[in-house]
Amino acid sequence: MALAKFRVVLVLTIGAVLSACGFSPTEGIHREITVKSGGATVVIAGPAGFCIDERTVDQSRAGAFVFLSDCAMTENSGPTIARVPISAVLTASVSNSGLPGVEQGLDGALADLQGFLETPIGQVSLGKSGNMNTISVLSLSRTENAVIAFVEDTTITSTTAESPRFWRAFTEIGGRLVALSATGYNRNDPEQERIGQIMMAFIASLHTANPK
């Protein structure tokens, strides 16, 4: 029963689909944005150097999905994505519910989640293709407020030059399970160390923007 509950929650949280949107260099570009999911509000704040185009924010009955990419600060206009090369793409998917079992304590709930992600079904849920033959979980760890996975999925799911290796993380914000992803565009860094550091900064920025 516990495994089934984790599977349903993670599929709904990770599986958000983002529709294509146009971009403007400065209009609607934010360092952070507030979304609503299941009646709760969550502030999505990216790490330094990453911004949100408000037109890529998807809020529905299934939850909320936010896309972040590289940006810069201009002297007069604030954040901009003009002439900023994309080195990484970050996403945050906010579920309509919290982490299963969190009522008994966050540490135990995170431990249960890590245990689920160590199962074959859990590992498939971490990939992008759903193909168990091409998905490998290279590392899986837990901090005081998140479970973090380094994943490889060799099935081509995009026409862009993104790395087949990427990071995922799961944390609880404002009573809602938030699934994060960070994907780099530098295949010359097979361990994606910089992207892993960005993920840690992403987790920290979310918790700073959403104090308990």
N, C-alpha and C positions, 0 to 999 in steps of 0.2 A: 504493500500500500504506500509506504514512504517513497519507494523508488518511482512508482507511478505518479505520485504527486510532484516530485522533483521534475520528472520528464515533462509533464504538462506545463508546469510553470516556466521551465527553461525554453521549451519550444515556443511558447507565446512571447517570451521576453526577447529571445535572440532572433526570432523569425520575423521581426518587423520589416516591412518592405518600404523603401524610400522611392518615391516617384521622381522623375527627372525634373529639374527646375533650372531656370535661367539665373545668371549671377550678375550682380552689379558690384563694381569695385568697392564702394563704400556704403551705399544705401542698404539699410537693414542688416548691417554687419555688427555683431555684438560679441563682447567678451564673455557674457553670461546671459542666460535667459531662463524664465520661470515657466514650467510646464505643469499641467494638471493630469493626474492619472488616478482613477478610482476615487475621486473626490479629494485627493491630497495634492499639495503643491510641492514641487521639487525644483530647486535651482540647479541648472546644469551650467557649470563653469569649467572651462577648459584650462589646461596648464598654460604657462607663458608661451606666447607665440602661436596660439590656436584660437580661432574664432568660429562663430556660428552665423550662417546666413539664415535669417528668420524664415525665409521662404522654403527652406529645406526641413523645417520642423513639422512633424506629422503627429497630430493628437487625435485619437479616436477612442472608441469604446474599448479597444484592445489594449490601450496604453499610450505611451508617448515615445517618439523616436527622434533623436537629434544627431545631426551630422556636423562634424567639426573638421576644419582644415587649416593649413598654415595661413597666417596673416601677419600684418605689420601695423605699427602705430604711426599715423601721420600727425604732424604738428597741429593742424587745425581741424581736420575732419574725423579724427579718432581712428578706429581700426579700419584697415583696408585689406582687400585680397588682390589689389592691382599689382601685377608684375611680381607676385610672390610665388615662387615655384613650390609645388606640392611635394613635400618630402614624406608625408604620412597622412593618413586619414583616420580619424577617431569617430566612434559612434557611442551613443548612450541610449539604451532601451529601458524604459521605465515600465514596470508591470503594474497591474491594478491591485496587486496584493503584496504582502511582505514575504520575506524569506520563510519557507516552511519550517515550523518548529522554533521560530525565534522567540516565541512567548516563554520558552524555557531557558532563554539566554542566548545571546549572539554567538558566543564561542562554540556552544554545542551545535547550534544551527549551521554554522560554517563548517564544523567538523563533519556533520552529516552530509552537507553539500559536497565537500571534498570526497567523501566516501562514494557518493553517487557518481561523481565525475571520474572516478577510478574504474568504474564498471564499463563494459563494452558499450552499453546504451548511452551512458554519460559521455564517453569519449566521442561517439558519433555526433552528439548534440553540440560539441565544441567546434566541429568542422564547419566549412562553408558549403560543401557539396552534398553532405549526407551519405557519402560513399565510404563505408567502413574500410574498404581496401586501400584507400589513399590518405586516410587520416591517421596521424600519429601525434600523441600527446608527449612532447619532449620534456616537459617539466610541469609539475603541479605543486603549488605551495599555498600556505595559508598565513596571513598576517592577523593582527588583532581585529581588523575590520573588513577583510576581503579574502576571497579565494582567487588565485591568479594562475592562469595556465598559459604555457607557451606551446603553440600548436603548429603542425605542418599539415597542409592539405594540398597534395600534388595534382588533384583534379583541377583543370582550368575552369574557373567560374567567372572570369572577367577578361575583357579584351585589353585592359590596361596592363602596365608593367609592374603590378604589385608583386610583392614577395609572396611565395607560397607559405612562408612562415609568418605568424602573427601572434599577438597576445590577446587574451580575453581575461576579464576579471568580473567578479560578482560581489556586490556589496549591498548593504541595507541603508537607505536614505529616507528619512521621514516616514518610516513605516512601509516603504516600498522597495522591492527588489530591483536593483539597477544592474543591468548587464552592460559591460563596456568592451569595446574592441579597439585595437590599435594595429594598423597595418602600414608597413613601410614600403617605400618604392626604391630601395637600394639593395639590389641582389648581391652586391659586393660585401655585404655585412650579413653573412649567413646566420649568425646568432642573434641578429636584430637587437643588439645590446642597447643602442640609442632608443629604439622603440620601447624596449622594456622600461627604460628610465622615464620615458614620456608617460607610460601607463601608470607607473608609481606616482608621478606628479599629478596625473589626472585624478586618481583616487583621492589624493590629498586635497586637491582643489575642490572636489565635490564636498568632502566633509567640512572643509573650511567655510564653504558657501552655505552649508546647511547645518549650523550648530544645533546641538540637541537642546 
